[in-house]
Amino acid sequence: MTALADLQAPTLDDLEILARDAYARLPEEFRRLCEGVVIRVEDFPDDETQREMGCETPFDLLGLFRGIGLAQGGAMMQTGQFPNMVWLYRRPILDYWAENEESLGHLVTHVLVHEIGHHFGLSDDDMEAIEAAVS
C-alpha cells in the first residue's frame, strides 16, 4: 500500500502549530499591531457565531477575528475586556484546502493575515504584501 493510504487529516494541534509558525514569520510591524492576540483553532464556529455571521453551513467561515482593533481605539486593554482573538476553523480550512491548489501552510497564513488585517483596517494590497513577505 502507498504512503497515501496512511495519511491522516491534520489535527487541531497541527493547525495550531502552523498558525503559530505563520504568526512568528509575519513582519514585526504587523505583529506589533496585534500584540497579545490569542490564536485559537476549533473544528467549526459555534452556532451563535454561525448565526451572527450569516453562515448557511458550518463550512462557510474559515476564520474570525473578535476584539477591538487599533482602528476602533483598541490600543489599550480595558478592564473586563476579553483579549483580541483570532479563531481558525480547522474543518472549513481543510475542506477549502482539499479543493484548491495551495499549501496548507499558505492557506493558514492567508486566513490569519486577513482576519487580523481586516479588523485593523488594512487594505487587500497591504495584506498581500504581508503575505508575500512570509512566502
GISULCOR-V236230 format. One line per field, one symbol per residue. phi: phi as a letter, one per 20 degrees, with the letter a starting at -180 (. if undefined). psi: psi as a letter, one per 20 degrees, with the letter a starting at -180 (. if undefined). Layout:
phi->???
psi->???
This chain:
phi->.ffffefcfgegffffffffffffefggffffgcgnfddcdcfbffgfffffemfecfefdeabdcqcegfdnefdfegnefffcddddgffffffgfdcdbfffffffgfffffffffemefffgfffffffdf
psi->qrhhhiqqqprggghgggggggghiqqghghhhkpjqppqprgqqrggggghjkphriihohrpppaorhhjkkhppqpipqqpqpppogghghggghjrmqqhggggggggghgggghjkqrhgghhhgghhi.
